[in-house]
């Protein structure tokens, strides 16, 4: 679980974040192992030097994401079992963003943790936040019922299951509007800005989809061009696209429309991400295969 939090805490665009994204996208497809030379070559395509990549690999080794491993006398890194499970869970989030309908059920998590366990209480709140739960009150959190399994995993991991009660319920009944309640339970402004930031950097223009910004970035021009080729530029742009996107499906609970502001940019962000993936995942993977075969 700590690895999941470290993954979320890595700032998009940082060397550690980019390396994690490359590992998540390509190391598993390469058989769970990649030579150090090839990892460095891929990171160099992202503008990261060999020395900086080696430092980032050391950090990921300490966090038990990868471990050094020799294969036929060649030094490289393999993915750990724990990281493989984390990345598989991340795949489900990243490529299948949550979208609740009005009839879907909700999960409520009620807990009372003594002051002697305040560090675990802090960790519980932090982890619930990072999987997209909202705060109704200090000891009462809410999320789509689809997240109940992850909630249970967090409680078990922190050895707090005996101090928590999990409820499954229909739509909550609130005193005011559902939109006002949702804006109090989740920081929807922050989540909306993540979507708008993604659209600004990777959309055809920065003024579309209600994001209220100016023109697109260099990433936009690279990713939205016709017939992308298997090149270092395509690879770099696609990896940066995934790197910027991957925290959004964790923090966005995928609320029904009646819970969201009218100008919610989430659907536009999801649609853009799906278009980019359909167009650029294959040529990027082809570039990686060519690099590994060289």
N, C-alpha and C positions, 0 to 999 in steps of 0.2 A: 504493500500500500504506500509506503514512503516513496517508492520509486514513481508512483503515479503523481504524487504531489510535487516531487522534484521536476517531473515532466511538465506539469502545468506552470510551475514557477519560473521555468526557463523563458527568458524574454524572446519573443519571436524575432528572428534575424540575428540573434547572438550565435556565436560559434557552437556553443553547447546545444542550443535549440536546433540549429541546422544539422548538426551531426546526428542528433536523435532522430530527426526527420529522415535523413538518408538511411539510417539503420532500420527504421520502421518500414520504409518503402522498399528497400532493396537487399538488405543483408539476409533476411529470411528467404527471399526468392533465390538467393545465391547458395542455398543449402545450409543457412545458419552460420556460415563462416565466410570471412573475406580477408584477403591478405592486407597487411598494413600498407603495402605499396599502393594497392588499388583504392583503399579508403582515402589515402592521401590524394590520389589522382582525382577522385570524385570531389573531394573538398576543394582542391585547387580550381576545379571548374566553377566553384561557388565563390572564388576569390579569397579562399582561406589558405594561408601558407602551411607548409609541412610542419613547421615547429609548433604553430598554434594548434593544428590538428592533433599532434601527439599529446599536447597538454590536455586537450579536451578528452582524448581517449583515456588518459590517466584518470580524469575526473569520473568518467563513466565506469571505469573499472572499480573505483572506490565505492561507487553507488550500486555496484553489482548489476549493471546493465549489460556489460560485456566482460569477457575474460580473455586474457591472452592465450593463444593456442597455436602450437606448431603443427603444420600438416605437410608431410613430405619434405620436411626441412625448411619450410617457408613460414615465417612469422606472420601471424594474423590475429584476428579477434573473432570469437564466437559469441553468440547471444546466450544469455543465461535463461534458465527455465522460467524464472520469475519475470524477467523482462519479456519473454515470449508471450506469457499469459497477459501481461499488461498491454502489449502491443495488439494482441488479438482483440482485447476488450476495446482498445482505442479504435481499431478498424471498424468495429460495429458502430461506434459513435460517429466517426469522421465520415464514413461513406453512407450511413443510414441515419441522417439527422432526425431527431424526435419531432413528431408533429401530432399533438393530441387533438382528438375530436371532442365535441361537446359531451358525448356520452361516455368517454373514458373515465376510469376510476382513479382515485387519488390515494396516496400513501401519506399517513401522518406518523411522525416519530416523536414520541413524548419521552423525556428522560429527566431524571433527577440524580445528579452526581455530586457527592459530598466534596467539600473543600479540600480534603486530603487527596482527592484525585483530580485536582483542578487542571493539571497538565493534560490528562486524558480528556477532560471536558473541552479544553481548548482544541486538542487534536480532532475530537469528534466534530465540533462546529466547523473547523477548517475543512475537514474532509467532506462533510455534507455540503458545504458551500461549493466545493470544487467539482461535485458531481451534478450540480444544478438544483439543489434544494433551496427552498425559500424559508425565511424565518417569520413564523407567525408570532412567537414569543421566545424568550431566551431558552426555554426548555421544550418548545414545540415547533417542529419543522415540517414542511410540506413539500411533496414532490409528486410527479406522475407515478402511478402504480408500477409502470414499467421499470422504475428504478429500485423497486423494493429489494430485489436480489442484491444489488450493490450496497444498499443500506445495511442489509443483514451482514454482508461481508465486512463492512466497516465496523459494525458493532462487535462482531466476533473477533476481528483482528485486534481491537482495542480492549478486548475482554470486558465489555460493558453491556453485553446482551441482557444480563440480569438486572440492569438498572434502567432499561428502556422498554417501552411498550410500542408496538407497531400496529396501527389501525389502517384498515382499507375502507374507503368511504366513497360515496357519490360526490357530486359537486358541492363545495362548501357553501353554507348559507351565511351571507355577510350582511351587516347593517346597512352599508352603502352599496356602491356599484362594485362589480367584480374587477373592473379595471383599476379602481382606486385601491382595492385590497391587494391585487397583484403587484402594483407599483410600490406598496408598502412592504410586501413580503420578499420581493426580488429587486435588485438594482437593475431595472429594465433599461434605464438610460445608458448604463455602462455596457450592457449587452448589445443594445442598438448601435452604440458607437463602434463596437467591434465589427458588426456587420457593415456599417457604413465605411469604416476604414478598409475593410476587405474590398468593397466595391470601388472605393477610390483608387486603390492600387491595381486592381485587376480587371475592372469593368471597361467596356468600350469607351465610356467617357464618365467623368466624375460627377456630372450633373444629373444622371439618370437614377431611377428607382428611389427617388425621394431622399437621396443622401445629402443634398444641399451643399455640395462641394464643387470645386472647379474641375479643370481638365484632368485626364488620366495620367499615369506615371509611365516610366520606361517599361515596367513590368506589364502594363496594359498593352503597349504596342507589341511586345514580344509574344504575349500569350494569345492575343486576339487576331493575329495574322492568319492568313489562309495557308493550308497545307503545311503544317509544321514539319520540319525535318529532324532527324535524329542527330542533334548537335549539342555541343556544350552549352550554347545559349538557351536552347529549348529546355534542356535538363535543369539548368540553373533557375530559369524562370518558373518552371513547374515545381521544383523543390521549394522555392520561396513562397509560391502560392499555397502549397500544403502546409508549410511552416506557419504561415499567417492564419490559416483557416483552422488548424487542428484543435485549438483551445476553445473555439466558439461553440461546437456541439456539446462540450462539457458544461459550459456556463449557461447556455440557452436551454431552458427546460422544454421548449417547444409547446408553449401554452396555446389553448384554443383562442380563436379570434376574439371572442367576447372578453377575454382577459387582457388584450393587448391594445396599445394606442392605435389610432386609425392610420398613422403614417409609419407603422412598423416595417422595418426594412428586411426582416428575417427571410421572408419568402424570396425576395430578390437576391439576397446573399446566397441562399441555398441553390437557386436556379443557376446563378452564375458559376458557383463551384461545380455543379454537375456538368455544365457545358464545358468548362475548362478541363475537367477530368476526362470526359469523353474524347476530347480532341488531343490532349497532350500527354496522357499517361503512357500510351504505347510508344511514341517516338522517344520519350524520356527513358523508358525501360530499354528500348533498343540501343540508345547511347550507352547506358550502363553495361549491357551485354557486350557491346563492342569494346568498351574499356577493359572489362574483365578478360576478354579473349586476346587482347593485344599483348 
